[in-house]
Amino acid sequence: MNKKQKEVLKNNFKIYEFDETLELEQWTNGGVDMIIDVTKKNIINDLEDYIENFDIDEEIDMYREIKDYKERFTIRQSLEDFEDWLEFIEDIIKKLKEAE
């Protein structure tokens, strides 16, 4: 990770740094707290894997088990919120690649 890439991350996430990994925290537009673990050496690949393996249906099912969430979000709102989240992460990936 170079200096420009670190700036991209700092401008978009709350970062918790460990020896070999980073924990990236951000909220969806709807206020869902999302945390992504990445390795320092493979941030872009790890984020691409995150996108590839993100199962919106599974996320919605999991969160809709929480009473407060279910009362605040319809299924459609949940879907839109998580789709926006994935677009946000894709934009971060693009910015990180441009900063290489």
N, C-alpha and C positions, 0 to 999 in steps of 0.2 A: 504494500500500500504506500503510495507516494503522498506527498504533501497536499496536492490538489484533490486527490481522492479522499483524504482524511477531512478536508474542508467540506466536500460534498456530503459526507456522512454527518459531520458536526452540524451542518445547516439543516439537516432533515431528520435527525434522530437524537434521542438521548442515548449516549453511548456508555456502556459499562465495559471496561477493558480488563482482560485477564491475560495470562502469559501468552497463550497461543490463539485466543479467541476474543471476539467482541460480541456483546449482547446489544442489539439495536432495538430500541423501544420507540414506538410512535403510536398514535391513535388514529383509527379510521375517522372519516368525516363524521360518522355517527357517534364517535366517542368510545369505540371498543379498543381496549389496550392490547396492542399487538407487539410481540417480542420475537425477534429473529436472531438465532445464534449463527455466527459465521466464523470461519477461521481467518486470521489476518492475512495468510498467504493466498487464500482462494476466495476472496470476498465476492467477486463477480460470479464465479462458478457456483458458489454457495447460494447466492441470491437467485441465479437462474434455476438451480435445483429447487429452491423454495417455490418459485412460481410454477414450475413444472409439476410439483407434487402437492400443490395447494388444492384441496378438495373443498370447494365452496359449499356443497351439500353437507359435508361432514361438519364444517365450521358452523353452519346455520343450525344443524341438528343439535350440536353441542351447546351453543349459546341459548337456543330456545328452551333448553332444560332449566335455565335460570329464570325465575319468575319475573324479576324486574326487567330483564332483557325482552322477554316475550311480551310484556305489557307495553314496552316502548317501541318495538319494531314489528312491523308486519313481515311476512316472508319476503314480499317484494322489496321492502325497504332494506332488509338484510342482504338480499341478493345484490341490490344496487350498491350498498355500502361496501361489500367485499369485492365487487367488481372494480369499484373506484380504488380500493386499496391495492389490488393487483396492478392497476394502471400506474399508480403512484410508484410501486416497486419497480415496474418496468422502466419508468422514467429515471429512477435512481440508477438502474443498471446502465442505461444509455449515458447518463452523465458520468458515471465511473469509467466507462469505456472511453469517452471523449477526453477524460483527464489522464489517461495512460501515457 
